[in-house]
Structures are given as C-alpha cells and as structure tokens.
Amino acid sequence: MTFSVRQVEWTTHSEPICRIRTDVFIREMEIPENDEWDGRDVDALHVLAVTGNDEPVGTGRLLATGQIGRMAVLKHARNRGVGSAMLKLLLQQAAAMSLEQVFLKAQLNALRFYEQHGFIVSGPAFRDAGLPHRKMIYNLD
C-alpha cells in the first residue's frame, strides 16, 4: 500500500478526520463520543494519511501545549508504516514550532510503538476514556 502524510487544516479536512476517529475510537474501541470530541480540534495542527487512491486512512494531531494525540489508523491500513509516518511529521512540526518537548497519553498496548520512536514512559498508569494509559515524553532538543 502506498500512502502519503501531510499537514491539513481542520476547517477543510474535518470530515475525513472525524470519520477515521469515529471508526477507530468510538466504534472499534468503544470510547464515549463526549470523551473523543474535546473541542480542541479547531486549534490543533492535524496530519492526514491518504493512500495512493486518495483514501484517508490515518490521522493525528498536535496541540500548542506539545501534546500529540488522537493518533488513529484504520484497521486495514495498520502495520504498514502509516502511524510511524504520521508521528514523524508531527514531531517535525513540533520542532518547527520550537517546542523543546512533546508528550502523549499512550494506551498500554501502544507503549512499544512509541518507545521505538524515542518516547519515554513518565509516571504511573492511569485511566483515560475508560482505558489504561501511560504518559510518555519525547525531547526535541
């Protein structure tokens, strides 16, 4: 599967972003809608992964606080480098914003993925949207 990842604006790409996050978080992971839609998307930097046929298959966001989140890849596009490519672009954008550090709340089953990209676990496990997570940090300097 060929794909590309690019930064997109919420105002013009909210539909595919919402569709991906609804499929992954609300339907697949059964996260309550009110936990998913936090009102912060309009101010976030978003990335969108699309196939060679322009099918949206993944998304993620970066907040001005340095928090990376809402990383979601549709099931049929997983384990093909989409998540890694999105994360790399988000880290590049964070560096361009002169952030010294970024952080995220990783589901426990995603810890290894983020560790492979240089993130370090910081603090104890906690529940977010009903699922166990750990905070992870990445130093950009």
N, CA, C and O atoms as a DFTB+ gen file, in Angstrom:
564 C
 N C O
     1  1       0.848      -1.186       0.000
     2  2       0.000       0.000       0.000
     3  2       0.885       1.238       0.000
     4  3       1.726       1.410       0.882
     5  1       0.694       2.077      -0.971
     6  2       1.404       3.349      -0.971
     7  2       0.526       4.383      -0.275
     8  3      -0.702       4.343      -0.362
     9  1       1.186       5.311       0.419
    10  2       0.456       6.354       1.125
    11  2       1.355       7.571       1.271
    12  3       2.570       7.496       1.085
    13  1       0.741       8.679       1.604
    14  2       1.479       9.890       1.932
    15  2       0.820      10.522       3.150
    16  3      -0.346      10.269       3.451
    17  1       1.594      11.347       3.837
    18  2       1.091      12.036       5.026
    19  2       1.353      13.522       4.829
    20  3       2.435      13.930       4.406
    21  1       0.356      14.305       5.140
    22  2       0.526      15.756       5.021
    23  2      -0.209      16.472       6.144
    24  3      -1.149      15.946       6.739
    25  1       0.246      17.680       6.413
    26  2      -0.449      18.527       7.382
    27  2      -1.690      19.074       6.693
    28  3      -1.639      19.466       5.527
    29  1      -2.797      19.099       7.414
    30  2      -4.057      19.600       6.864
    31  2      -4.726      20.535       7.868
    32  3      -4.408      20.532       9.057
    33  1      -5.638      21.314       7.368
    34  2      -6.410      22.233       8.210
    35  2      -7.714      21.565       8.640
    36  3      -8.366      20.879       7.853
    37  1      -8.079      21.775       9.889
    38  2      -9.330      21.248      10.416
    39  2     -10.518      21.763       9.609
    40  3     -11.451      21.012       9.325
    41  1     -10.484      23.033       9.244
    42  2     -11.627      23.638       8.554
    43  2     -11.928      22.970       7.223
    44  3     -13.085      22.938       6.802
    45  1     -10.915      22.437       6.551
    46  2     -11.137      21.820       5.243
    47  2     -11.103      20.294       5.275
    48  3     -11.523      19.649       4.314
    49  1     -10.604      19.704       6.377
    50  2     -10.453      18.248       6.422
    51  2     -11.113      17.598       7.645
    52  3     -10.782      16.465       7.994
    53  1     -12.024      18.291       8.283
    54  2     -12.656      17.713       9.479
    55  2     -13.460      16.455       9.160
    56  3     -13.543      15.552       9.993
    57  1     -14.046      16.384       7.980
    58  2     -14.878      15.219       7.646
    59  2     -14.065      13.927       7.634
    60  3     -14.450      12.985       8.327
    61  1     -12.958      13.825       6.885
    62  2     -12.207      12.564       6.933
    63  2     -11.558      12.314       8.293
    64  3     -11.451      11.165       8.722
    65  1     -11.127      13.367       8.969
    66  2     -10.547      13.200      10.306
    67  2     -11.598      12.619      11.253
    68  3     -11.326      11.660      11.976
    69  1     -12.786      13.198      11.246
    70  2     -13.863      12.713      12.118
    71  2     -14.256      11.279      11.777
    72  3     -14.519      10.473      12.669
    73  1     -14.296      10.967      10.489
    74  2     -14.675       9.609      10.072
    75  2     -13.673       8.579      10.594
    76  3     -14.070       7.537      11.116
    77  1     -12.383       8.864      10.457
    78  2     -11.347       7.941      10.934
    79  2     -11.431       7.788      12.438
    80  3     -11.421       6.667      12.946
    81  1     -11.514       8.891      13.155
    82  2     -11.558       8.812      14.620
    83  2     -12.837       8.149      15.117
    84  3     -12.811       7.447      16.127
    85  1     -13.940       8.356      14.434
    86  2     -15.184       7.682      14.807
    87  2     -15.031       6.181      14.621
    88  3     -15.404       5.407      15.503
    89  1     -14.486       5.759      13.484
    90  2     -14.306       4.330      13.226
    91  2     -13.377       3.684      14.254
    92  3     -13.685       2.621      14.792
    93  1     -12.244       4.327      14.525
    94  2     -11.243       3.727      15.402
    95  2     -11.607       3.866      16.875
    96  3     -11.646       2.867      17.594
    97  1     -11.871       5.072      17.331
    98  2     -12.066       5.287      18.763
    99  2     -13.478       4.974      19.243
   100  3     -13.650       4.289      20.251
   101  1     -14.481       5.465      18.538
   102  2     -15.853       5.317      19.025
   103  2     -16.423       3.935      18.703
   104  3     -17.011       3.291      19.571
   105  1     -16.254       3.480      17.472
   106  2     -16.814       2.172      17.099
   107  2     -15.933       1.014      17.558
   108  3     -16.403       0.102      18.238
   109  1     -14.656       1.054      17.186
   110  2     -13.774      -0.077      17.471
   111  2     -13.412      -0.169      18.956
   112  3     -13.495      -1.243      19.551
   113  1     -13.012       0.952      19.551
   114  2     -12.554       0.936      20.947
   115  2     -13.657       1.271      21.948
   116  3     -13.455       1.184      23.159
   117  1     -14.817       1.650      21.435
   118  2     -15.985       1.968      22.253
   119  2     -15.731       3.097      23.251
   120  3     -16.207       3.058      24.386
   121  1     -14.984       4.090      22.815
   122  2     -14.761       5.290      23.622
   123  2     -15.998       6.172      23.487
   124  3     -16.477       6.390      22.374
   125  1     -16.525       6.684      24.602
   126  2     -17.710       7.549      24.525
   127  2     -17.437       8.792      23.667
   128  3     -16.358       9.381      23.736
   129  1     -18.419       9.176      22.867
   130  2     -18.261      10.327      21.974
   131  2     -17.854      11.587      22.725
   132  3     -17.031      12.358      22.231
   133  1     -18.416      11.810      23.910
   134  2     -18.075      13.035      24.647
   135  2     -16.625      13.041      25.123
   136  3     -16.089      14.108      25.422
   137  1     -15.977      11.874      25.201
   138  2     -14.546      11.826      25.531
   139  2     -13.701      12.090      24.279
   140  3     -12.604      12.641      24.375
   141  1     -14.200      11.705      23.134
   142  2     -13.435      11.883      21.898
   143  2     -13.440      13.326      21.407
   144  3     -12.399      13.846      21.004
   145  1     -14.585      13.966      21.436
   146  2     -14.715      15.321      20.886
   147  2     -14.563      16.333      22.005
   148  3     -15.527      16.661      22.697
   149  1     -13.331      16.832      22.179
   150  2     -12.995      17.690      23.308
   151  2     -12.985      19.179      22.985
   152  3     -12.655      19.991      23.849
   153  1     -13.338      19.550      21.765
   154  2     -13.379      20.958      21.390
   155  2     -12.022      21.568      21.068
   156  3     -11.938      22.772      20.826
   157  1     -10.959      20.771      21.057
   158  2      -9.617      21.309      20.832
   159  2      -9.130      21.147      19.394
   160  3      -8.030      21.588      19.061
   161  1      -9.928      20.527      18.548
   162  2      -9.500      20.265      17.177
   163  2      -9.312      21.533      16.352
   164  3      -8.403      21.606      15.525
   165  1     -10.149      22.513      16.565
   166  2     -10.084      23.727      15.753
   167  2      -8.738      24.444      15.910
   168  3      -8.289      25.109      14.977
   169  1      -8.095      24.321      17.065
   170  2      -6.823      24.982      17.333
   171  2      -5.617      24.066      17.151
   172  3      -4.479      24.508      17.315
   173  1      -5.845      22.809      16.817
   174  2      -4.755      21.832      16.722
   175  2      -4.151      21.812      15.323
   176  3      -4.771      22.235      14.347
   177  1      -2.929      21.310      15.260
   178  2      -2.272      21.012      13.990
   179  2      -2.607      19.554      13.680
   180  3      -2.372      18.677      14.511
   181  1      -3.146      19.290      12.505
   182  2      -3.578      17.943      12.138
   183  2      -2.743      17.383      10.999
   184  3      -2.279      18.120      10.129
   185  1      -2.558      16.063      11.015
   186  2      -1.964      15.363       9.883
   187  2      -2.970      14.326       9.397
   188  3      -3.778      13.800      10.163
   189  1      -2.891      14.052       8.100
   190  2      -3.796      13.088       7.483
   191  2      -2.974      12.195       6.561
   192  3      -2.202      12.679       5.733
   193  1      -3.152      10.892       6.715
   194  2      -2.512       9.918       5.836
   195  2      -3.538       9.471       4.808
   196  3      -4.674       9.141       5.149
   197  1      -3.122       9.464       3.542
   198  2      -4.006       9.030       2.464
   199  2      -3.271       8.030       1.580
   200  3      -2.055       8.110       1.407
   201  1      -4.026       7.093       1.028
   202  2      -3.438       6.106       0.120
   203  2      -3.162       6.758      -1.228
   204  3      -3.506       7.917      -1.459
   205  1      -2.536       5.993      -2.105
   206  2      -2.295       6.458      -3.460
   207  2      -3.576       6.780      -4.210
   208  3      -3.562       7.544      -5.176
   209  1      -4.691       6.194      -3.764
   210  2      -6.007       6.471      -4.360
   211  2      -6.727       7.600      -3.641
   212  3      -7.917       7.824      -3.865
   213  1      -6.003       8.321      -2.768
   214  2      -6.535       9.457      -2.001
   215  2      -7.585       9.043      -0.967
   216  3      -8.455       9.839      -0.613
   217  1      -7.505       7.797      -0.484
   218  2      -8.401       7.333       0.577
   219  2      -7.776       7.689       1.930
   220  3      -6.665       7.243       2.217
   221  1      -8.461       8.484       2.777
   222  2      -7.936       8.805       4.104
   223  2      -7.889       7.544       4.979
   224  3      -8.891       6.843       5.120
   225  1      -6.720       7.262       5.564
   226  2      -6.570       6.048       6.380
   227  2      -5.993       6.305       7.765
   228  3      -5.967       5.394       8.592
   229  1      -5.527       7.524       8.040
   230  2      -4.953       7.791       9.350
   231  2      -4.924       9.265       9.661
   232  3      -4.919      10.105       8.761
   233  1      -4.905       9.576      10.946
   234  2      -4.865      10.967      11.378
   235  2      -4.223      11.069      12.752
   236  3      -4.144      10.089      13.493
   237  1      -3.775      12.254      13.074
   238  2      -3.214      12.563      14.384
   239  2      -3.182      14.070      14.533
   240  3      -3.364      14.803      13.561
   241  1      -2.948      14.530      15.758
   242  2      -2.926      15.973      15.971
   243  2      -1.859      16.365      16.979
   244  3      -1.370      15.541      17.752
   245  1      -1.514      17.642      16.950
   246  2      -0.552      18.237      17.873
   247  2      -1.176      19.501      18.418
   248  3      -1.609      20.367      17.658
   249  1      -1.223      19.610      19.743
   250  2      -1.736      20.816      20.383
   251  2      -0.578      21.769      20.681
   252  3       0.577      21.349      20.749
   253  1      -0.889      23.033      20.857
   254  2       0.129      24.037      21.164
   255  2       0.855      23.739      22.465
   256  3       1.969      24.220      22.674
   257  1       0.246      22.958      23.339
   258  2       0.865      22.564      24.611
   259  2       1.973      21.540      24.423
   260  3       2.711      21.234      25.360
   261  1       2.089      21.008      23.197
   262  2       3.063      19.960      22.923
   263  2       2.486      18.563      23.038
   264  3       3.224      17.579      22.976
   265  1       1.190      18.464      23.203
   266  2       0.572      17.142      23.324
   267  2       0.213      16.588      21.953
   268  3      -0.515      17.208      21.178
   269  1       0.742      15.409      21.679
   270  2       0.376      14.655      20.483
   271  2      -0.762      13.734      20.880
   272  3      -0.746      13.140      21.958
   273  1      -1.739      13.619      20.014
   274  2      -2.858      12.746      20.356
   275  2      -3.747      12.438      19.177
   276  3      -3.498      12.846      18.043
   277  1      -4.792      11.704      19.491
   278  2      -5.790      11.289      18.517
   279  2      -5.147      10.588      17.324
   280  3      -5.592      10.724      16.184
   281  1      -4.083       9.830      17.621
   282  2      -3.418       9.033      16.586
   283  2      -4.314       7.845      16.262
   284  3      -4.574       7.006      17.124
   285  1      -4.783       7.775      15.030
   286  2      -5.703       6.705      14.632
   287  2      -5.405       6.272      13.206
   288  3      -5.246       7.103      12.311
   289  1      -5.331       4.964      13.005
   290  2      -5.142       4.381      11.674
   291  2      -6.236       3.334      11.489
   292  3      -6.460       2.490      12.357
   293  1      -6.907       3.402      10.349
   294  2      -7.952       2.414      10.072
   295  2      -7.354       1.010      10.065
   296  3      -6.206       0.811       9.666
   297  1      -8.143       0.053      10.508
   298  2      -7.672      -1.318      10.703
   299  2      -6.970      -1.896       9.473
   300  3      -5.917      -2.519       9.611
   301  1      -7.516      -1.708       8.296
   302  2      -6.927      -2.305       7.088
   303  2      -5.597      -1.656       6.676
   304  3      -4.893      -2.189       5.819
   305  1      -5.252      -0.517       7.278
   306  2      -4.009       0.176       6.922
   307  2      -2.940       0.060       8.011
   308  3      -1.868       0.652       7.886
   309  1      -3.216      -0.689       9.066
   310  2      -2.261      -0.807      10.175
   311  2      -1.082      -1.699       9.805
   312  3      -1.155      -2.522       8.892
   313  1       0.008      -1.506      10.548
   314  2       1.241      -2.291      10.380
   315  2       1.853      -2.125       8.990
   316  3       2.440      -3.059       8.443
   317  1       1.709      -0.929       8.430
   318  2       2.267      -0.628       7.112
   319  2       3.080       0.658       7.124
   320  3       3.447       1.180       6.071
   321  1       3.364       1.175       8.344
   322  2       4.178       2.377       8.467
   323  2       3.401       3.677       8.520
   324  3       4.003       4.747       8.617
   325  1       2.084       3.612       8.459
   326  2       1.264       4.827       8.453
   327  2       1.416       5.586       9.771
   328  3       1.660       6.792       9.768
   329  1       1.272       4.890      10.886
   330  2       1.401       5.540      12.194
   331  2       2.776       6.154      12.384
   332  3       2.894       7.267      12.896
   333  1       3.814       5.440      11.976
   334  2       5.175       5.960      12.101
   335  2       5.365       7.228      11.281
   336  3       5.960       8.197      11.752
   337  1       4.861       7.217      10.060
   338  2       4.996       8.393       9.197
   339  2       4.235       9.593       9.765
   340  3       4.722      10.722       9.709
   341  1       3.056       9.352      10.304
   342  2       2.296      10.448      10.906
   343  2       3.026      11.006      12.115
   344  3       3.121      12.222      12.283
   345  1       3.547      10.113      12.965
   346  2       4.247      10.549      14.159
   347  2       5.489      11.358      13.795
   348  3       5.762      12.383      14.420
   349  1       6.238      10.913      12.801
   350  2       7.435      11.649      12.372
   351  2       7.079      13.054      11.899
   352  3       7.785      14.010      12.219
   353  1       5.992      13.191      11.142
   354  2       5.589      14.518      10.683
   355  2       5.147      15.391      11.862
   356  3       5.462      16.580      11.901
   357  1       4.433      14.818      12.806
   358  2       4.032      15.593      13.989
   359  2       5.256      16.059      14.782
   360  3       5.280      17.184      15.279
   361  1       6.270      15.198      14.900
   362  2       7.497      15.593      15.598
   363  2       8.233      16.689      14.833
   364  3       8.780      17.603      15.449
   365  1       8.258      16.615      13.521
   366  2       8.873      17.673      12.712
   367  2       8.140      18.998      12.903
   368  3       8.766      20.053      13.004
   369  1       6.834      18.936      12.950
   370  2       6.043      20.153      13.143
   371  2       6.259      20.731      14.544
   372  3       6.309      21.950      14.714
   373  1       6.386      19.862      15.537
   374  2       6.655      20.330      16.900
   375  2       8.001      21.034      16.950
   376  3       8.126      22.071      17.601
   377  1       9.003      20.497      16.280
   378  2      10.319      21.128      16.230
   379  2      10.229      22.481      15.522
   380  3      10.858      23.450      15.947
   381  1       9.452      22.541      14.451
   382  2       9.277      23.796      13.718
   383  2       8.579      24.850      14.576
   384  3       8.757      26.048      14.356
   385  1       7.787      24.408      15.550
   386  2       7.115      25.316      16.488
   387  2       8.034      25.697      17.646
   388  3       7.622      26.410      18.560
   389  1       9.277      25.222      17.607
   390  2      10.285      25.481      18.648
   391  2       9.911      24.887      20.004
   392  3      10.316      25.402      21.046
   393  1       9.140      23.807      19.985
   394  2       8.845      23.108      21.234
   395  2      10.081      22.320      21.638
   396  3      10.757      21.746      20.784
   397  1      10.379      22.289      22.915
   398  2      11.531      21.535      23.406
   399  2      11.173      20.097      23.721
   400  3      12.027      19.211      23.693
   401  1       9.894      19.872      24.023
   402  2       9.444      18.541      24.424
   403  2       7.995      18.367      24.000
   404  3       7.220      19.323      24.006
   405  1       7.632      17.147      23.633
   406  2       6.240      16.800      23.382
   407  2       5.871      15.653      24.314
   408  3       6.741      14.964      24.848
   409  1       4.589      15.463      24.497
   410  2       4.117      14.362      25.339
   411  2       2.840      13.803      24.753
   412  3       2.194      14.419      23.905
   413  1       2.496      12.624      25.226
   414  2       1.252      11.995      24.804
   415  2       0.775      11.051      25.890
   416  3       1.513      10.702      26.811
   417  1      -0.465      10.653      25.758
   418  2      -1.069       9.655      26.633
   419  2      -1.232       8.394      25.793
   420  3      -2.123       8.315      24.947
   421  1      -0.378       7.419      26.029
   422  2      -0.380       6.205      25.215
   423  2      -1.204       5.106      25.867
   424  3      -1.069       4.836      27.060
   425  1      -2.059       4.476      25.070
   426  2      -2.715       3.275      25.556
   427  2      -1.627       2.240      25.805
   428  3      -0.621       2.214      25.096
   429  1      -1.820       1.394      26.800
   430  2      -0.782       0.444      27.177
   431  2      -0.343      -0.445      26.010
   432  3       0.831      -0.803      25.914
   433  1      -1.262      -0.798      25.140
   434  2      -0.888      -1.658      24.011
   435  2      -0.090      -0.911      22.940
   436  3       0.389      -1.534      21.993
   437  1       0.062       0.410      23.070
   438  2       0.824       1.204      22.103
   439  2       2.174       1.666      22.664
   440  3       2.919       2.359      21.971
   441  1       2.498       1.297      23.901
   442  2       3.752       1.756      24.509
   443  2       4.967       1.398      23.661
   444  3       5.834       2.241      23.432
   445  1       5.034       0.182      23.205
   446  2       6.192      -0.261      22.435
   447  2       6.359       0.545      21.149
   448  3       7.475       0.907      20.776
   449  1       5.246       0.822      20.476
   450  2       5.283       1.637      19.259
   451  2       5.962       2.974      19.536
   452  3       6.873       3.376      18.811
   453  1       5.520       3.656      20.581
   454  2       6.079       4.974      20.889
   455  2       7.520       4.872      21.394
   456  3       8.344       5.735      21.090
   457  1       7.826       3.832      22.158
   458  2       9.208       3.638      22.619
   459  2      10.149       3.451      21.429
   460  3      11.284       3.929      21.456
   461  1       9.692       2.769      20.397
   462  2      10.508       2.563      19.194
   463  2      10.808       3.883      18.484
   464  3      11.735       3.964      17.678
   465  1      10.028       4.902      18.784
   466  2      10.232       6.218      18.182
   467  2      10.900       7.194      19.155
   468  3      10.954       8.394      18.889
   469  1      11.407       6.683      20.280
   470  2      12.173       7.515      21.201
   471  2      11.409       8.116      22.352
   472  3      11.971       8.902      23.115
   473  1      10.144       7.773      22.504
   474  2       9.366       8.276      23.640
   475  2       9.734       7.490      24.888
   476  3      10.085       6.312      24.812
   477  1       9.651       8.150      26.037
   478  2       9.995       7.546      27.321
   479  2       8.772       7.629      28.237
   480  3       8.132       8.676      28.331
   481  1       8.455       6.531      28.905
   482  2       7.348       6.495      29.857
   483  2       7.659       7.435      31.010
   484  3       8.781       7.469      31.515
   485  1       6.651       8.197      31.420
   486  2       6.806       9.160      32.509
   487  2       5.590       9.075      33.427
   488  3       4.507       9.543      33.076
   489  1       5.770       8.484      34.583
   490  2       4.674       8.421      35.545
   491  2       3.906       7.115      35.518
   492  3       4.123       6.265      34.655
   493  1       3.004       6.971      36.476
   494  2       2.243       5.725      36.631
   495  2       1.116       5.598      35.604
   496  3       0.763       6.560      34.921
   497  1       0.572       4.411      35.516
   498  2      -0.578       4.156      34.646
   499  2      -1.796       4.893      35.196
   500  3      -1.920       5.099      36.403
   501  1      -2.684       5.281      34.300
   502  2      -3.926       5.954      34.677
   503  2      -4.984       5.599      33.641
   504  3      -4.673       5.073      32.572
   505  1      -6.224       5.889      33.969
   506  2      -7.316       5.604      33.036
   507  2      -7.734       6.905      32.353
   508  3      -7.879       7.949      32.989
   509  1      -7.921       6.807      31.050
   510  2      -8.404       7.935      30.260
   511  2      -9.431       7.372      29.286
   512  3      -9.154       6.408      28.572
   513  1     -10.597       7.964      29.259
   514  2     -11.708       7.474      28.420
   515  2     -11.977       5.995      28.698
   516  3     -12.372       5.252      27.799
   517  1     -11.763       5.577      29.933
   518  2     -12.052       4.206      30.346
   519  2     -10.960       3.198      30.030
   520  3     -11.104       2.020      30.361
   521  1      -9.861       3.631      29.393
   522  2      -8.790       2.714      29.005
   523  2      -7.496       3.055      29.740
   524  3      -7.232       4.227      30.009
   525  1      -6.674       2.036      30.071
   526  2      -5.401       2.303      30.756
   527  2      -4.385       2.963      29.821
   528  3      -4.222       2.555      28.671
   529  1      -3.714       3.978      30.333
   530  2      -2.729       4.761      29.585
   531  2      -1.494       5.012      30.441
   532  3      -1.508       4.811      31.656
   533  1      -0.432       5.453      29.787
   534  2       0.770       5.976      30.447
   535  2       1.162       7.251      29.721
   536  3       1.047       7.346      28.499
   537  1       1.625       8.227      30.485
   538  2       2.158       9.436      29.867
   539  2       3.548       9.103      29.325
   540  3       4.321       8.388      29.964
   541  1       3.855       9.633      28.137
   542  2       5.169       9.451      27.531
   543  2       5.668      10.801      27.049
   544  3       4.886      11.654      26.631
   545  1       6.985      10.983      27.114
   546  2       7.585      12.244      26.681
   547  2       8.660      11.991      25.628
   548  3       9.216      10.898      25.525
   549  1       8.932      13.033      24.854
   550  2       9.955      12.988      23.824
   551  2      10.637      14.354      23.812
   552  3       9.983      15.382      23.638
   553  1      11.965      14.352      24.001
   554  2      12.719      15.595      23.990
   555  2      13.167      15.912      22.575
   556  3      13.781      15.079      21.909
   557  1      12.864      17.098      22.125
   558  2      13.183      17.513      20.772
   559  2      14.553      18.165      20.643
   560  3      15.076      18.283      19.535
   561  1      15.136      18.588      21.749
   562  2      16.422      19.283      21.659
   563  2      17.600      18.340      21.530
   564  3      18.743      18.787      21.445
